Amino acid sequence: MLVESIVFALVGLVAAAAALLGLPGYFRASRPLVAGTATAAALLGGVLAHFCLDGRHPVVAVAFSALAAGVLTSLLARPDLAAGRAPAHRHHPHRAGAHRARRHRPV
């Protein structure tokens, strides 16, 4: 189990490095937070898979740890804040009184 735990932690670090190097603009959180989240998710997912499978299929447990690391690391991604990808609805001034001029139903 010790060797598997080390492999799970390495899978988490690789997932964090891939996320930070592949899409650096999407992760506005600090790098240690992304690395810690990926490592903890990989360890938790791998240990959970190890106990669910009774340790019979270590390759499946490693694959599940990679999946868990990827899913939980993706929760930290903020593509709406990436450079050049700001939504169009932000930074537009609202017209004063525009909501009063329109009516949805005639009175």
N, C-alpha and C positions, 0 to 999 in steps of 0.2 A: 504494500500500500504506500510505502514511503516513496518508492520510485515513481509510482503513478501520480502521486501528489506533486512531485517535482515536475513531471511532464505536464500536468494540468496547469501549473503556474507558468511554465514556459509557453504553453499554448495561449494563455491569457496575455502574456507580454508580447507575443507575436501578433495577436489580434489588436492590441493597443497600438503597436508600432505601425501596423498596416493601416489602421484608421487614421492615425495622426499624420502619416506620410502620404497616404493616398488622397485624403480630403482635409487638408489642414485648415481651410477656411470654414469648414462646417463645425469644428469643435472650438467654441469660444471658452469652454471650461479649461482649467489649468491642466497641464500635461500629467502631473501626478494624479489628479482626480480620474482622468481617463484611464491611465495605467492601472490604478488601484481598482477601479470598477471592473475592468476587463479581467484582471487577475483574480479578484474575489469571485466574479461570476464563473470563471473557468474552474476554479477550485470547488465552488459549491455545486456546479452542474456536474463536474466529473465525479465528485464523491457521491452525489445523489445517484448518478447512473451506476457507479460501482456497486453500491449497496442494493439497488433495484435489480441488477443483473447477477448478484452474488459473486461478483469478481470473475465471472466466467468469460466475459468478452471485453478485454481491455481496449481493443481498438474502437468498439462502439462507445465505450465510456469516454475515450479521448475525443471522438467525433462529437459526442454530446456536449463535452466541455467547450469545444470550439464554437458550437452552435449557441450555447448559453452566453459565452463571452461576446460573440457578435451581436446577439439580440440586445443584451443589456448595455453594450457600448453604443449601439445605435440610438438608444434613448437620450444620450447626451448630445447628439448631433443637432445642430440648429441651421438647417439650410436657408431659412428665411433671413438669417443674419449674415450670411456669407457675402463677401464683397461682390457687388454688382447684381445681387439677386433680391434686393429689397422689394417688398410688395408695392404695387401701384397705389393702393389705398392710403398709404401713409404719406405724410408731408403734403397733402393737398388741402388748401384752406377751404373751410366750409363757408358757404355764402350765408350771410345773416338773413334770417327770415325765409329761407327757401323751404323749410319744412311747413311753414304756415300757408304758403301759396298753393301747394298741392293738396288735393283732397281725394281720397280713395273712393268715397261714395258721395253722390250728390245729396245735398241736404234738402 
